[in-house]
Amino acid sequence: MNGKKVVVVGAGPVGSLAALYAASRGAAVEVYELRSDLRNADTTPLNFTKSINLALSERGINALRSTGNNELLETVLEQTIPMHGRMIHTRSATGSLTEQSQLYDVHGRFQRSVDRGVLNGVLLNHLDSLPNVTLHFQHKMTGADFRKRRAWFEITDRTDSSHPNRPREIEVDFNLLIGADGAHSTTRYHMMKYARMNYHQEYIDCLWCEFTMPPTQSGDFAISPNHLHIWPAGSFMFIALPNLDKSFVCTLFGPVEMFVHLEDSPDAELVAFFDKHFPGVTNHIPPSDLIAQFKRNPHLPLINIKCSPHHFGDSVVILGDAANAMVPFYGQGMNAGMESVRVLFSKLDAIADRTAALASYTEERTKDAHVVADLALGNYIEMRSSVTSRLYKLRKYIEERLDKYVPSLGWATQYSRISFSNMRYSEVIKHSQRQKRILTAVLLAMAAAVFTGPAAALWLYVLRHSQHRRRILYLMIQEVKW
Amino acid sequence: MNGKKVVVVGAGPVGSLAALYAASRGAAVEVYELRSDLRNADTTPLNFTKSINLALSERGINALRSTGNNELLETVLEQTIPMHGRMIHTRSATGSLTEQSQLYDVHGRFQRSVDRGVLNGVLLNHLDSLPNVTLHFQHKMTGADFRKRRAWFEITDRTDSSHPNRPREIEVDFNLLIGADGAHSTTRYHMMKYARMNYHQEYIDCLWCEFTMPPTQSGDFAISPNHLHIWPAGSFMFIALPNLDKSFVCTLFGPVEMFVHLEDSPDAELVAFFDKHFPGVTNHIPPSDLIAQFKRNPHLPLINIKCSPHHFGDSVVILGDAANAMVPFYGQGMNAGMESVRVLFSKLDAIADRTAALASYTEERTKDAHVVADLALGNYIEMRSSVTSRLYKLRKYIEERLDKYVPSLGWATQYSRISFSNMRYSEVIKHSQRQKRILTAVLLAMAAAVFTGPAAALWLYVLRHSQHRRRILYLMIQEVKW
């Protein structure tokens, strides 16, 4: 990398981090971003087109840590809010509001709520301070030749009257171009003309709309600040993540049909819908505000992207949403993108031949990217409904006890391996499948013993006297059904 | 359409035909094509990046016929060469060359070999003669806003010194934009920013390279002009289609690994490979020429594209390879594209609301497009190996006899329905599946009768005395194995 010219397309969190990695290896780095500098007060915020708040977890933190710049990591972490678990909001049979906290991790590890703009700003400020990095905003990629290593950018800022004769389009050459320009990546589009890329994109039947839950009149958080709040409702859900200004960024997720119904209904219907399915929300977001936000904020789709390869030759590689956009339900989109930066540079550090390094990156990362995209889709079902199932909770309980009290087993929940470890996603899924097979076998054996073995009498005794008998019975029935 | 402005992107056979359909309905049509006018002698031919010869069959012909312009249809048909069947080239056990003709259709219907440039030229000449059509070559689409109905094109012909002040980029507005700009469609790329498009593209493990088989020294066709010639060889094959100048355009298809092996081998290996697998070819393409062509002509990939929807709102629709590129093994790529034009305009004619017409088009056509893409993939296996199997030939024989002698059954081979009818692709596959179930059941019943019934003695007699006993036994074994 030393002395090489690296062009990074996209100055979001993933692109900025990639620029930082390249710069720390001595490359001459140029970053080109379609939008204006988000640090300028007059830049239209990304709000309502990209989600404002993100969950930063181990993989993202590890990618920051691996820059070796502790100060940078600390600056980011200082501006996050710990979320120790999910707070599940439901209404009890008697109609009262109930909140149930489910801790994320038996070892006390937690998610962090972070503002996309704050994280991005910290990274950009750091890039600004580096002599071998230049940032170019309002530069729209118009073309690229990945054999000749040239790319073209249109300068879209035509308001700069101090340079009336500035060229409209510039040509940029490079040794390596890193495309971190999002789900609708222009880099990927041009790369597809060179690489034989298998590419799949699918919109899932789910839209989302953001809401803001303001602080209370006394200026405090309206609900617990250290949780990711979920109102699960079967095929749809409402969630809330805390902000530093003591507001919450909330998101309504649901099938297209649900949105169409709400859009076509009178205003009162929206409020009734919230009161029915998301109990308590209108205590914190006044109905008139709720209606106004639903009308004002866009109703946006969710896309799932898988592709392979992620590179072409030794001249271009794509990262983050450009390579594997996923639905947001595992909170892994940005974390996976930042981890990709770490993995990419570990390959470039270890393998001298860049073509081989990029090929090795593609081989490892496409596999992991496909796994986490599928996990994210699966977690939609978990969040919007499974979290309330007794079987789900019992399984979580058993797995966490095994993790905590028999650490030699190496047992851990899938959630904790995804969110709080740096194990490859594809390895996580192997471990989870193995654990599931073992648990199921043990439970089936228990069920068999109950119904057939000499221990029947003992089991009957346990069932009669245990306070957990309903749980145990329920579990046995579920396992037998499988 | 009358008085509406229709912009067509891409002036290939499908785009040109779409322009013609729109023009005949009174639209003001503007066609924008990235490349130079292929009718100019100095335009680099598409040879070797797109296949030169195509099989024109009923769906393409019907789309031409439905313009109502018989003269145009006749002009095209006059410049085609009928191919009545496949000629299968193999080497017999004794090492001699054998040719076996398999007629395409029991009713005498046939495929037509047509030069892409000739067909395209006829359509363009006709468009030139229409007062409400303008053709714009060397115009590269750079962007589109499908809500505001505007598109931008860069004029890439900078050699025209008579217009030194001509703008570099023009803005074009439209009522409807039709994107027929190929597998790497720019229209589709921009449409994907508006429509929630599910999109899948996959490269299959097969490359292709074109060869020319010259006429004989006496100026005649080297092999039968009225066949599509196939040299099947298991996992790869060589084919040849006749040209009007009495040469053949030939194509080698094979797995990437095979190409890599041949590229890395000494020249003699290529000739030995051909002599082993494609017997007789080097009698017609001299070895030195074969080697030179293999080195000179590119080795190109094959892509399979499925997407949905094919339109956005009432402002844009994509057609042909842009919407469903398929592998060439059913000879349906261009025919399906031309059929799409016919179906599109039948919807626009029948449904006054254009949004509804385009939605109806997408609903019908995505289904058919997916079916024919899968059929084309499946036919690769048929062409390169099944054509030589006895079971395949027996099945074809039975189905064709049923079609010919018991027409009331409505029996027909899948091939004839695809190539010689206008039945929807999705209906064809339903009929084929039904026929396959019936044939299998009948043959199974026959097999059961042989082994268990009182007819056993009779069957044994037939088996002992029939000259087809090996066929019958082979068939029974195959059917039972299924």
Interface residues (C-beta under 8 A of the other chain):
Chain A: T142 H184 Y189 M192 K193 R196 M197 N198 Y199 H200 Q201 E202 Y203 P301 I303
Chain B: T142 H184 Y189 M192 K193 R196 M197 N198 Y199 H200 Q201 E202 Y203 P301 I303
